[in-house]
Amino acid sequence: MTLHCSGLRLVIDLKKIGHNAKTIVELCSRYGINVVGVTKVVCAHPKIVHVLENSGIRKFADSRLKNIIHLRTAGFENEIALLRVPMKSEAVEAVHYADCSYQSELEVMDQFHWAAKKCNKIHNVILMMEAGDLREGILPRELDSFMEQILSYSHIRLQGLAINVGCYGGVRPSYQNTSLLVGWKEYIESKYQLDLPILSGGSSSTLQLLEEGKLPPEINELRIGEAIFLAGVSSGVCLAGGYRDAFELLAEIIEIREKPSVPTGEIDVDSFGRKPHFVNKGIRKRAILAIGRQDVSPYALAPRLQGMEILGASSDHMIVDITDVSIPLHVGDSVSFLPDYGGLLALMTSPYVIKDFLPF
């Protein structure tokens, strides 16, 4: 796809996002699972969150307190959870703006209890459990000491348990690691005479377990972001009937020339400290685009033009090989790319990328 438009733009198709969200809500509702819309990859942009709300999502979560404050300022009254294990220093604001937080440290919970008590508010907590991926989460041997402390809080309510896999260690969701939640829930409810209404069994990558019928039926919450926005391409889940191209990057060509495929001179490290490797393909037609690593990693993008190859990028320039592109390209044309999850995160965060919205 080539367009004549100015600047570096991320075109956001709200209809496609809404379609993906509705598809996931309908899928999960058949199994009694509530979808928590994770908004961090889109920086909780109100236009996008409105679409999720209109698509049937009632609870949202974000890792950045600033994004939650942004949603509250925009008038959102839905339940919002602070997804990343919070900092002690943000307890007061977190209790004020977030209804719930996912936690794994007693010191932090102490601070949240103090903040909640100070403003006479009950703050809900979902306890993160370690299930093998080695990011956040308490160990099973810590459970009793945590429970004794949590039960002493007058302004903290334990709502449930959660696990996270895949984001750090690359551990795949399985019946075995999601079933751990069920055992821990039964232990807590039996020993401490508590009702834990929420078992949060993972993120977008867990949808495959659901579709395969391998997710324990006790799991009643999934935290979904990537599958809504990119139809699961980065998490390894293929959302049936979902749109992969709800976000399309347009970058403008600023130079076209035929040049050798290998630089002349002694090769040292590039401006990012890496020693580049080149394959000698002879003289090739190359285009330089007005986008660079300050905006996004070139390896987080997939060209939509058949025959185009991304060669690399510096801070502000990306070089692509267009020798095998069948259509004519000119300086001033914009060429399009599809970002992966990391690419979308960078592009939504960058102030240099204009966000263009197609209507819902």
matplotlib code that plots the C-alpha trace (Angstrom):
import matplotlib.pyplot as plt

x = [0.0, 1.3, -0.3, 0.3, 0.2, 2.5, 4.5, 4.8, 1.3, -0.3, -3.7, -6.0, -9.2, -11.6, -14.2, -11.6, -10.6, -14.3, -14.8, -11.8, -13.0, -16.6, -15.3, -13.2, -16.0, -18.4, -15.9, -15.1, -18.7, -19.5, -17.2, -18.2, -15.1, -14.9, -12.6, -10.4, -9.4, -5.7, -5.0, -1.3, -0.2, -2.4, -1.5, -5.1, -6.2, -9.8, -11.0, -9.9, -11.1, -14.5, -14.6, -13.7, -16.5, -19.0, -17.9, -18.9, -15.8, -16.6, -13.3, -10.0, -6.4, -3.3, 0.3, 0.8, -0.9, -0.6, -2.8, -5.4, -5.5, -5.9, -8.9, -10.5, -9.9, -11.6, -14.7, -14.4, -16.2, -15.7, -13.7, -10.0, -7.2, -3.6, -2.0, 1.7, 2.7, 2.6, 5.3, 5.0, 5.4, 2.2, -0.1, -2.0, -2.8, -3.4, -6.0, -7.7, -7.9, -7.8, -10.4, -8.1, -4.5, -2.5, 0.0, 2.8, 4.6, 3.4, 5.4, 3.5, 0.2, 0.9, 1.3, -1.9, -3.8, -2.5, -3.6, -7.0, -7.6, -6.6, -9.3, -11.8, -12.0, -11.9, -9.2, -9.5, -6.4, -5.7, -2.7, -0.2, 1.1, 4.3, 3.5, 6.9, 7.5, 9.6, 8.3, 6.0, 4.2, 4.5, 5.7, 3.3, 5.3, 4.6, 0.9, 0.0, 2.1, 0.6, -2.9, -2.4, -1.2, -4.0, -6.7, -5.4, -6.2, -9.4, -9.4, -8.0, -10.2, -8.7, -10.7, -8.8, -5.7, -3.8, -0.9, 1.2, 3.1, 4.7, 5.7, 9.1, 10.2, 8.2, 6.4, 3.4, 0.0, -1.0, -3.7, -1.0, 0.0, -3.5, -4.7, -2.4, -4.8, -7.6, -5.7, -4.5, -8.1, -9.5, -6.7, -7.4, -11.2, -11.1, -8.5, -9.5, -13.2, -13.0, -14.7, -12.4, -14.6, -11.8, -9.4, -7.4, -5.8, -3.6, -3.5, -4.0, -1.8, -4.3, -7.1, -5.7, -6.2, -9.8, -10.5, -8.9, -11.1, -8.0, -8.6, -9.9, -13.5, -12.9, -10.9, -13.3, -11.1, -8.6, -6.6, -6.6, -4.8, -2.7, -5.4, -7.8, -5.5, -3.4, -5.6, -3.0, -0.1, 2.6, 1.2, 1.0, -2.8, -4.7, -8.0, -10.4, -12.0, -9.9, -8.3, -4.5, -4.3, -6.3, -3.0, -1.1, 2.0, 2.6, 6.2, 7.3, 10.1, 12.8, 15.4, 15.5, 18.8, 20.7, 23.6, 25.9, 24.5, 27.8, 29.3, 32.8, 35.5, 36.3, 33.2, 33.0, 30.0, 26.9, 25.5, 23.8, 27.0, 26.2, 28.4, 26.2, 26.4, 25.8, 25.2, 26.6, 23.7, 25.3, 23.7, 20.2, 17.5, 17.0, 14.6, 15.2, 12.1, 11.6, 11.4, 14.0, 14.8, 13.6, 10.1, 10.2, 12.6, 12.8, 12.5, 9.0, 7.6, 6.3, 6.2, 2.9, 4.4, 5.4, 9.1, 10.2, 12.8, 13.8, 17.6, 18.1, 17.7, 19.5, 17.9, 15.9, 16.3, 15.1, 16.5, 14.5, 15.4, 12.7, 14.5, 11.9, 8.8, 6.6, 5.0, 6.8, 7.7, 8.7, 10.1, 7.1, 5.2, 4.2, 4.6, 2.8, 3.8, 2.1, 3.6, 4.0, 3.2, 6.5, 6.2, 2.7, 3.8, 6.6, 4.5, 1.6, 4.1, 6.1, 5.1, 6.6, 4.0, 0.6, -2.3, -5.1, -8.4, -10.8, -14.4, -16.0]
y = [0.0, 3.5, 6.8, 10.4, 11.9, 13.9, 12.8, 9.6, 8.2, 5.3, 4.7, 3.1, 1.4, 1.5, -0.7, -3.5, -3.1, -3.3, -6.4, -8.1, -7.1, -8.3, -11.6, -12.2, -11.1, -13.5, -16.4, -15.9, -15.4, -18.9, -20.2, -17.9, -15.8, -12.0, -10.1, -7.5, -5.0, -4.3, -0.9, -0.4, -1.1, 1.8, 4.1, 3.9, 6.2, 7.3, 6.8, 3.2, 2.5, 3.8, 1.2, -1.6, -0.4, -0.3, -3.8, -5.3, -5.0, -3.7, -3.9, -2.5, -2.8, -0.8, -1.1, 2.7, 4.7, 7.8, 6.0, 5.2, 8.8, 9.8, 7.6, 9.0, 12.5, 11.6, 10.6, 6.8, 5.3, 1.6, -0.6, -0.1, -2.2, -1.4, -4.3, -4.0, -4.9, -1.3, 0.9, 1.9, 5.5, 5.4, 3.9, 7.1, 7.9, 4.3, 3.9, 7.1, 6.2, 2.4, 0.1, -2.9, -3.8, -7.0, -7.4, -9.6, -7.7, -7.3, -4.1, -2.6, -3.9, -2.3, 1.0, 0.5, -0.4, 2.8, 4.9, 3.2, 3.6, 7.3, 8.0, 5.5, 3.4, -0.4, -1.3, -4.6, -6.8, -9.8, -11.8, -12.7, -16.3, -17.7, -20.3, -20.8, -17.8, -16.1, -12.6, -11.4, -13.7, -15.1, -18.7, -21.3, -21.6, -17.8, -18.2, -18.6, -15.7, -13.5, -14.6, -13.9, -10.4, -9.7, -10.8, -8.2, -5.4, -3.5, -1.6, -4.3, -6.9, -10.0, -10.5, -13.4, -15.0, -14.5, -15.9, -14.6, -16.7, -16.0, -12.3, -12.9, -16.5, -17.4, -20.2, -21.4, -21.5, -25.0, -26.9, -27.7, -24.1, -22.7, -25.5, -24.3, -21.4, -23.8, -25.7, -22.5, -21.1, -24.3, -24.2, -20.6, -20.9, -24.0, -22.9, -19.2, -19.5, -16.9, -16.5, -15.7, -14.7, -14.1, -16.6, -14.6, -17.2, -15.3, -13.0, -13.3, -16.4, -18.3, -17.9, -20.9, -23.1, -21.9, -22.7, -26.2, -26.9, -27.2, -24.3, -25.3, -24.3, -22.5, -19.8, -16.9, -13.9, -13.3, -10.1, -9.4, -6.7, -8.0, -10.4, -7.4, -5.1, -7.4, -10.6, -12.5, -12.4, -11.8, -14.2, -17.1, -17.1, -16.8, -15.1, -16.7, -14.0, -11.3, -8.4, -8.3, -4.9, -2.7, -0.6, 0.4, 2.5, 4.9, 6.2, 8.7, 8.1, 10.8, 9.3, 6.6, 5.5, 2.5, 1.7, -1.2, -3.7, -3.7, -0.5, 0.6, 0.7, -1.1, -2.1, -1.1, -0.9, 1.2, 4.0, 1.5, -0.4, -3.4, -4.7, -5.0, -7.9, -7.4, -9.8, -8.8, -8.8, -6.3, -3.0, -2.6, 0.0, 1.4, 3.8, 5.8, 6.4, 9.2, 6.8, 5.4, 3.5, 6.5, 5.6, 1.8, -1.1, -1.9, -5.6, -5.0, -4.1, -6.2, -4.4, -4.7, -4.2, -7.5, -7.5, -4.9, -5.8, -3.9, -3.6, -1.7, 1.7, 4.4, 6.8, 8.7, 6.8, 3.4, 1.8, -0.6, -2.6, -1.9, -3.6, -6.4, -4.1, -4.3, -0.9, 2.4, 4.3, 8.0, 10.4, 11.7, 8.4, 6.7, 3.0, 0.9, -1.6, -3.8, -3.6, -6.5, -6.0, -4.4, -2.2, -1.0, -0.2, 2.0, 3.7, 4.5, 5.9, 8.0, 11.7, 11.9, 9.5, 11.1, 8.9, 8.9, 7.3, 5.7, 5.9, 3.2]
z = [0.0, -0.9, 0.0, -0.5, 3.0, 5.2, 8.2, 10.2, 11.0, 12.8, 11.3, 13.8, 12.6, 15.5, 13.7, 13.5, 17.1, 18.1, 16.0, 17.6, 21.1, 20.5, 19.1, 22.3, 24.7, 23.0, 23.1, 26.7, 27.8, 26.5, 29.1, 31.9, 31.7, 32.2, 29.9, 31.5, 28.7, 29.1, 27.7, 28.3, 24.7, 23.4, 26.3, 27.5, 24.7, 25.5, 21.9, 21.9, 25.4, 24.4, 21.6, 24.1, 26.4, 23.6, 22.6, 26.0, 28.1, 31.6, 33.5, 32.4, 33.6, 32.9, 34.2, 34.3, 37.0, 34.7, 32.1, 34.7, 35.9, 32.2, 31.9, 35.1, 33.9, 30.6, 32.6, 32.7, 35.7, 34.9, 37.2, 36.6, 38.0, 38.4, 36.6, 37.3, 40.9, 42.3, 43.8, 47.4, 46.4, 44.3, 47.0, 47.7, 44.1, 43.2, 46.0, 44.8, 41.1, 40.8, 42.2, 42.4, 42.1, 41.4, 44.3, 45.5, 48.3, 51.8, 52.2, 49.3, 50.7, 54.0, 52.3, 50.3, 53.5, 55.2, 52.1, 51.9, 55.6, 55.4, 52.8, 54.3, 51.2, 50.7, 48.1, 46.3, 45.8, 43.6, 44.8, 42.1, 42.4, 40.8, 38.2, 36.6, 34.4, 37.1, 36.9, 39.7, 42.1, 45.6, 46.2, 47.6, 50.8, 51.5, 51.2, 54.9, 56.0, 53.3, 54.3, 58.0, 57.1, 54.6, 57.1, 59.5, 57.1, 57.7, 54.3, 52.0, 50.4, 48.8, 45.7, 44.1, 42.7, 39.4, 37.5, 34.6, 32.1, 28.8, 29.3, 30.7, 30.7, 27.6, 29.5, 27.6, 29.4, 30.1, 32.0, 34.6, 35.4, 35.3, 37.5, 40.2, 40.8, 41.5, 44.2, 45.9, 45.9, 47.4, 50.1, 51.1, 51.1, 53.2, 55.7, 56.1, 55.4, 52.6, 49.3, 46.4, 43.5, 40.9, 39.4, 36.8, 34.6, 32.3, 29.2, 25.5, 25.1, 27.4, 24.8, 22.9, 26.0, 26.2, 22.5, 23.0, 26.0, 28.3, 30.6, 34.1, 34.3, 37.6, 35.8, 35.4, 34.3, 31.5, 31.0, 27.3, 25.3, 22.4, 21.0, 20.9, 19.1, 16.9, 16.8, 18.8, 16.3, 18.9, 21.6, 19.2, 19.3, 16.0, 16.7, 14.2, 12.1, 13.8, 12.1, 12.2, 10.6, 13.0, 13.3, 10.2, 10.2, 7.3, 6.8, 4.1, 1.6, 1.8, -0.6, -3.3, -4.9, -6.2, -4.0, -3.2, -0.7, 1.4, 2.8, 1.7, 4.4, 7.6, 9.4, 13.1, 15.4, 14.5, 16.6, 18.9, 19.6, 17.4, 14.7, 11.5, 9.1, 5.4, 2.5, -0.9, -3.3, -5.7, -6.5, -5.0, -5.1, -1.6, -0.1, 3.1, 5.3, 7.8, 10.8, 13.1, 16.3, 18.3, 17.1, 16.8, 16.3, 12.6, 13.5, 15.0, 11.6, 8.7, 5.3, 3.5, 0.1, -1.5, -2.3, 0.3, 2.8, 5.9, 5.9, 9.2, 10.9, 12.8, 15.2, 12.6, 9.3, 8.2, 5.0, 3.0, -0.2, -2.9, -5.8, -6.0, -5.4, -8.5, -8.3, -8.8, -5.7, -5.4, -2.9, -0.9, -1.1, 2.1, 2.5, 5.1, 7.8, 10.4, 13.9, 16.3, 20.0, 20.8, 17.8, 18.6, 22.1, 20.9, 18.2, 20.5, 23.1, 20.6, 20.5, 17.0, 15.5, 14.5, 15.5, 12.8, 13.8, 11.4, 12.8, 14.8]

ax = plt.figure().add_subplot(projection="3d")
ax.plot(x, y, z, "-o")
ax.set_aspect("equal")
plt.show()
